Amino acid sequence: MKKIIFISLLVVLVVFLSYLVGPFFGALYLYFFPSVGAGLFIGLIGYTIALIGFVNSYIFFLTSGVSSFIKEKKYLLLSIMIAPALIFVLYFDIKHLYFSCIVGLIGWGLGLGVEKGMKMMKK
C-alpha cells in the first residue's frame, strides 16, 4: 500500500512539474524545429508549443523520476506510464520522434546518476 501511494505521488509530481516546465521544453522544441509550430493543431501557436513541451517534459521527468526512485520493476512501470505520451508523439509528431527519445534518454541518464549518488550517500 505504501508503494502505491509513493508511485501515485511521484506521478502527481511529474504531471505538476511537466505543467510548469512544459513551455520551456516547447521553446526548446521550437528552437530545434522552427517550421513545426503552426501545422500541428488548429489554434494558437503558443498552445501547440506548450502541449508539445508538456509531453516532452512529462517524458523527461517520468524517466528521471522512475529511474532514480523506483527500485523493483522500474522498467515495466516506466513502460506502462510512458505509453500515453508515446502514443501522442507517434500520432501527432512521428517525424520528430527522435527528439522525444533523446529527451527520455537524458532523463534516464540523470535518474541513474541520482540513484548512484543516493547509493554512495548511504555507504
Secondary structure in CASP SS format (residue, H / E / C, confidence):
PFRMAT SS
TARGET T0000
AUTHOR 0000-0000-0000
METHOD secondary structure of the structure
MODEL  1
M C 1.00
K H 1.00
K H 1.00
I H 1.00
I H 1.00
F H 1.00
I H 1.00
S H 1.00
L H 1.00
L H 1.00
V H 1.00
V H 1.00
L H 1.00
V H 1.00
V H 1.00
F H 1.00
L H 1.00
S H 1.00
Y H 1.00
L H 1.00
V H 1.00
G H 1.00
P H 1.00
F H 1.00
F H 1.00
G H 1.00
A H 1.00
L H 1.00
Y H 1.00
L H 1.00
Y H 1.00
F H 1.00
F C 1.00
P C 1.00
S C 1.00
V C 1.00
G C 1.00
A C 1.00
G C 1.00
L C 1.00
F C 1.00
I C 1.00
G C 1.00
L C 1.00
I H 1.00
G H 1.00
Y H 1.00
T H 1.00
I H 1.00
A H 1.00
L H 1.00
I H 1.00
G H 1.00
F H 1.00
V H 1.00
N H 1.00
S H 1.00
Y H 1.00
I H 1.00
F H 1.00
F H 1.00
L H 1.00
T H 1.00
S H 1.00
G H 1.00
V H 1.00
S H 1.00
S H 1.00
F H 1.00
I C 1.00
K C 1.00
E C 1.00
K C 1.00
K H 1.00
Y H 1.00
L H 1.00
L H 1.00
L H 1.00
S H 1.00
I H 1.00
M H 1.00
I H 1.00
A H 1.00
P H 1.00
A H 1.00
L H 1.00
I H 1.00
F H 1.00
V H 1.00
L H 1.00
Y H 1.00
F H 1.00
D C 1.00
I H 1.00
K H 1.00
H H 1.00
L H 1.00
Y H 1.00
F H 1.00
S H 1.00
C H 1.00
I H 1.00
V H 1.00
G H 1.00
L H 1.00
I H 1.00
G H 1.00
W H 1.00
G H 1.00
L H 1.00
G H 1.00
L H 1.00
G H 1.00
V H 1.00
E H 1.00
K H 1.00
G H 1.00
M H 1.00
K H 1.00
M H 1.00
M H 1.00
K H 1.00
K C 1.00
END
